[in-house]
Amino acid sequence: MQDFNFLIIFARVVEAGSFSEAARCMDISRAAVSKAIAKLEKDLST
């Protein structure tokens, strides 16, 4: 179910317009957002 969390983080980045704002809204670090997006990109081979 962890992969679903990556999609939630991605959606929040899109809504917020930045990694930093998404991190603030989700109360997680910007690094955690960045790592989640990197993992999602890797999994999707982009």
DAVENLIN-V419398 format. One record per residue. N is the residue number from 1. RES is the residue in one letter. SS is DSSP state (2 for helix, 1 for strand, 0 for the rest). Layout:
n=N res=RES ss=SS
n=N res=RES ss=SS
This chain:
n=1 res=M ss=0
n=2 res=Q ss=2
n=3 res=D ss=2
n=4 res=F ss=2
n=5 res=N ss=2
n=6 res=F ss=2
n=7 res=L ss=2
n=8 res=I ss=2
n=9 res=I ss=2
n=10 res=F ss=2
n=11 res=A ss=2
n=12 res=R ss=2
n=13 res=V ss=2
n=14 res=V ss=2
n=15 res=E ss=2
n=16 res=A ss=2
n=17 res=G ss=0
n=18 res=S ss=0
n=19 res=F ss=2
n=20 res=S ss=2
n=21 res=E ss=2
n=22 res=A ss=2
n=23 res=A ss=2
n=24 res=R ss=2
n=25 res=C ss=2
n=26 res=M ss=2
n=27 res=D ss=0
n=28 res=I ss=0
n=29 res=S ss=0
n=30 res=R ss=2
n=31 res=A ss=2
n=32 res=A ss=2
n=33 res=V ss=2
n=34 res=S ss=2
n=35 res=K ss=2
n=36 res=A ss=2
n=37 res=I ss=2
n=38 res=A ss=2
n=39 res=K ss=2
n=40 res=L ss=2
n=41 res=E ss=2
n=42 res=K ss=2
n=43 res=D ss=2
n=44 res=L ss=0
n=45 res=S ss=0
n=46 res=T ss=0
